[in-house]
Amino acid sequence: MSRKYVIAGNWKMNKTSEEGADLVKEIVGAVGQQSDVEVVVCPPFTVLESVSRVIEGSNVKMGGQNMHPAVSGAYTGEISAEMLRNHFSSYVILGHSERRAYFAETDDFINQKVKVALENQLRPILCVGETLEEREAEKTLDVVKTQLVGGLAGVSAEQIGSVVIAYEPVWAIGTGKVATPEQAQEVHAFIRQSLSELYDKAVADKVRILYGGSMKPGNAAELLAQEDIDGGLIGGAALDSNSFIDLVKSAIAQD
């Protein structure tokens, strides 16, 4: 099954509008016209407008880092799916480990967001992954399965094709640690098998599953060569244009 690689950059709480525009100009200039790999940038909400202007006419897509499931209302500091769409976002990251840990987001709340995103033609990047304590307790697969099933509750077989899953071992995010290609592949294969059980094998084979734990130019080729790894959700390396471009080129080279 041929799945197009996705290299998505999660900028987190970094970059001003001007800095973000400069970063994306370099990305667009280097890999913005190719179509072999799907390139996505997810800047802070305050930077969406300036980035959307720069990527116009290119193949680079944009996403939000989070959203609230409500259409509008008294949700101070939040942003809706319609607001993201109004800024020409195509994707939205949901259930990131930092949202789960720092803002106590539950699988049920994340699931509400996933369904609303799909209703608004936004592709969710649904994040799942275990902490170091959970890995050491050999609970990785249980944790991932619970988050996957909870996050996809009520998502139909027709809709799941628009969902991207990101496996992010929490212990490898921003720590410089990285799962070995074999460790990453084991969990990615488990996720795909779980999707087969939730839907069927044909559906599961079409879903892109990204690795989200400190992927860098130095380890990307080995990770991307794994059968069930379809790209990366990139943190630190997404803030440097040369590193991010190198990651896209690594994915292109896999084809």
C-alpha positions as CSV (number, residue, x, y, z in Angstrom):
1,M,0.0,0.0,0.0
2,S,1.5,3.3,-1.1
3,R,1.0,6.1,1.5
4,K,2.3,9.6,0.9
5,Y,4.7,10.6,3.6
6,V,3.8,13.6,5.8
7,I,6.4,15.8,7.4
8,A,4.5,18.1,9.8
9,G,6.2,20.8,11.9
10,N,4.8,21.6,15.3
11,W,6.3,25.0,16.2
12,K,4.7,24.9,19.7
13,M,5.0,28.3,21.5
14,N,7.8,29.7,19.2
15,K,8.1,32.4,16.5
16,T,6.6,35.8,16.0
17,S,4.7,36.6,12.8
18,E,7.8,38.0,11.1
19,E,10.0,35.1,12.2
20,G,7.4,32.5,11.1
21,A,7.0,34.1,7.7
22,D,10.8,34.1,7.2
23,L,11.0,30.4,8.2
24,V,8.3,29.4,5.9
25,K,9.7,31.4,3.0
26,E,12.8,29.3,3.2
27,I,10.7,26.1,3.4
28,V,8.6,27.1,0.4
29,G,11.6,28.0,-1.6
30,A,13.3,24.6,-1.1
31,V,10.4,22.1,-1.0
32,G,7.2,24.1,-1.6
33,Q,6.6,23.0,-5.2
34,Q,7.3,19.3,-4.9
35,S,4.3,16.9,-4.4
36,D,6.0,13.6,-3.4
37,V,5.8,14.4,0.3
38,E,3.1,16.3,2.1
39,V,4.6,19.2,4.0
40,V,2.6,20.8,6.9
41,V,3.6,23.7,9.2
42,C,1.7,24.3,12.4
43,P,2.6,27.7,13.8
44,P,1.1,29.4,16.9
45,F,-2.3,30.9,16.3
46,T,-0.9,34.5,16.2
47,V,1.3,33.5,13.2
48,L,-1.4,31.7,11.1
49,E,-2.2,34.8,9.0
50,S,1.4,35.7,8.1
51,V,2.2,32.1,7.3
52,S,-0.9,31.6,5.2
53,R,0.2,34.5,2.9
54,V,3.6,33.0,2.4
55,I,2.4,29.4,1.5
56,E,-0.3,30.7,-0.9
57,G,0.4,29.1,-4.3
58,S,2.7,26.4,-2.9
59,N,2.1,22.8,-1.9
60,V,2.9,23.5,1.7
61,K,-0.1,23.1,4.0
62,M,-0.9,24.7,7.3
63,G,-2.4,23.4,10.5
64,G,-3.4,24.6,14.0
65,Q,-1.8,23.3,17.2
66,N,-5.1,22.8,19.0
67,M,-8.8,23.8,18.8
68,H,-11.9,23.8,21.0
69,P,-14.9,21.7,19.9
70,A,-17.4,24.5,20.4
71,V,-18.5,26.6,17.5
72,S,-18.1,29.8,19.5
73,G,-18.8,31.1,23.0
74,A,-17.2,32.0,26.4
75,Y,-14.0,30.0,26.1
76,T,-11.3,32.5,26.8
77,G,-8.1,31.9,25.1
78,E,-9.5,29.2,22.8
79,I,-10.0,29.0,19.0
80,S,-12.6,27.2,16.9
81,A,-12.5,25.0,13.8
82,E,-14.1,27.8,11.8
83,M,-11.4,30.2,12.9
84,L,-8.7,27.8,11.7
85,R,-10.5,27.2,8.4
86,N,-10.8,31.0,8.0
87,H,-7.0,31.2,8.1
88,F,-6.8,28.4,5.4
89,S,-5.7,25.7,7.8
90,S,-6.0,22.1,6.5
91,Y,-4.8,20.3,9.6
92,V,-5.1,20.5,13.4
93,I,-2.9,18.7,16.0
94,L,-5.2,17.1,18.7
95,G,-4.3,15.3,21.8
96,H,-0.7,16.3,21.9
97,S,1.0,14.9,25.1
98,E,1.6,18.5,26.3
99,R,-2.1,19.2,26.1
100,R,-2.8,15.9,27.9
101,A,-0.2,16.6,30.6
102,Y,-0.4,20.4,31.2
103,F,-4.1,21.0,30.5
104,A,-5.6,17.7,31.6
105,E,-7.2,16.9,28.3
106,T,-9.1,13.6,28.4
107,D,-9.6,11.1,25.6
108,D,-13.3,12.0,25.6
109,F,-12.6,15.8,25.2
110,I,-10.0,15.0,22.5
111,N,-12.6,12.8,20.7
112,Q,-15.0,15.7,20.6
113,K,-12.4,17.8,18.9
114,V,-11.6,15.1,16.4
115,K,-15.2,14.8,15.3
116,V,-15.7,18.6,15.1
117,A,-12.5,18.9,13.1
118,L,-13.7,16.3,10.6
119,E,-17.1,18.0,10.3
120,N,-15.2,21.2,9.4
121,Q,-13.0,19.7,6.7
122,L,-9.9,19.8,9.0
123,R,-7.6,16.8,9.0
124,P,-6.9,15.8,12.7
125,I,-3.4,14.8,13.6
126,L,-4.3,12.6,16.6
127,C,-1.4,12.1,19.0
128,V,-1.0,9.0,21.1
129,G,1.9,7.9,23.2
130,E,3.2,6.7,26.6
131,T,5.3,8.3,29.3
132,L,8.6,6.8,30.5
133,E,6.9,5.4,33.6
134,E,4.3,3.6,31.4
135,R,7.0,2.2,29.1
136,E,9.0,0.9,32.0
137,A,5.9,-0.7,33.4
138,E,5.4,-2.4,30.0
139,K,2.1,-0.5,29.5
140,T,3.0,1.1,26.2
141,L,0.5,-0.9,24.0
142,D,-2.3,-0.6,26.5
143,V,-1.9,3.2,26.8
144,V,-1.7,3.6,23.1
145,K,-4.7,1.4,22.4
146,T,-6.8,3.3,25.0
147,Q,-5.9,6.7,23.6
148,L,-6.5,5.5,20.0
149,V,-9.9,3.9,20.7
150,G,-11.0,6.8,22.8
151,G,-9.9,9.4,20.4
152,L,-11.6,7.7,17.4
153,A,-14.9,6.9,19.1
154,G,-17.7,7.6,16.6
155,V,-15.3,8.2,13.7
156,S,-16.6,6.3,10.7
157,A,-14.7,4.2,8.2
158,E,-15.3,6.9,5.6
159,Q,-13.9,9.6,7.9
160,I,-10.8,7.8,9.2
161,G,-9.1,8.3,5.9
162,S,-8.8,12.0,6.7
163,V,-7.2,11.3,10.1
164,V,-3.5,11.1,10.6
165,I,-2.2,9.3,13.7
166,A,1.0,10.5,15.4
167,Y,2.8,8.2,17.8
168,E,4.8,10.3,20.2
169,P,6.6,8.5,23.0
170,V,6.4,11.2,25.6
171,W,9.8,10.3,27.0
172,A,11.4,11.1,23.6
173,I,9.8,14.6,23.1
174,G,12.3,17.4,23.5
175,T,14.7,15.2,25.5
176,G,17.0,14.3,22.7
177,K,16.1,10.6,23.4
178,V,14.6,8.7,20.5
179,A,13.0,5.3,20.2
180,T,15.0,2.9,18.1
181,P,13.6,2.3,14.7
182,E,12.6,-1.2,15.9
183,Q,10.8,0.3,19.0
184,A,9.0,2.8,16.9
185,Q,8.0,0.3,14.2
186,E,6.6,-2.1,16.8
187,V,4.2,0.6,18.1
188,H,3.3,1.8,14.6
189,A,2.5,-1.8,13.5
190,F,0.4,-2.2,16.7
191,I,-1.5,1.0,15.8
192,R,-2.2,-0.2,12.3
193,Q,-3.3,-3.6,13.6
194,S,-5.6,-1.8,16.1
195,L,-7.1,0.3,13.2
196,S,-7.7,-3.0,11.4
197,E,-9.7,-4.2,14.3
198,L,-11.6,-0.9,14.6
199,Y,-12.3,-0.7,10.9
200,D,-10.8,-3.3,8.5
201,K,-7.3,-3.9,7.0
202,A,-8.0,-2.1,3.8
203,V,-9.0,1.0,5.7
204,A,-6.1,0.7,8.2
205,D,-3.6,0.4,5.3
206,K,-4.5,3.8,4.0
207,V,-4.1,5.7,7.4
208,R,-0.8,7.6,7.7
209,I,1.0,7.1,11.1
210,L,3.7,9.6,11.9
211,Y,6.6,9.3,14.4
212,G,6.7,12.2,16.9
213,G,9.7,11.6,19.2
214,S,12.8,13.7,18.4
215,M,13.1,12.9,14.7
216,K,16.0,14.7,13.2
217,P,18.0,14.7,9.9
218,G,20.5,12.3,11.5
219,N,17.9,9.6,12.4
220,A,15.1,10.3,9.9
221,A,16.2,7.9,7.1
222,E,16.3,4.9,9.4
223,L,12.9,5.7,11.0
224,L,11.2,6.5,7.6
225,A,12.5,3.2,6.2
226,Q,10.2,1.3,8.6
227,E,7.2,-0.3,7.0
228,D,4.5,1.4,9.1
229,I,6.2,4.8,9.7
230,D,4.7,7.3,7.2
231,G,6.4,10.5,8.2
232,G,7.1,12.6,11.3
233,L,5.5,15.1,13.6
234,I,8.5,17.3,14.1
235,G,9.2,19.6,17.1
236,G,12.6,21.2,17.6
237,A,13.9,20.4,14.1
238,A,10.9,22.2,12.6
239,L,12.1,25.6,14.0
240,D,15.2,25.5,11.8
241,S,14.6,25.7,8.1
242,N,17.6,23.7,7.1
243,S,16.8,20.8,9.4
244,F,13.1,20.7,8.4
245,I,14.0,20.8,4.7
246,D,16.5,18.0,5.2
247,L,13.7,15.9,6.8
248,V,11.4,16.5,3.9
249,K,14.3,15.5,1.5
250,S,14.8,12.3,3.6
251,A,11.2,11.4,3.1
252,I,11.4,12.2,-0.7
253,A,14.4,9.9,-0.9
254,Q,12.4,7.0,0.5
255,D,10.1,6.9,-2.5
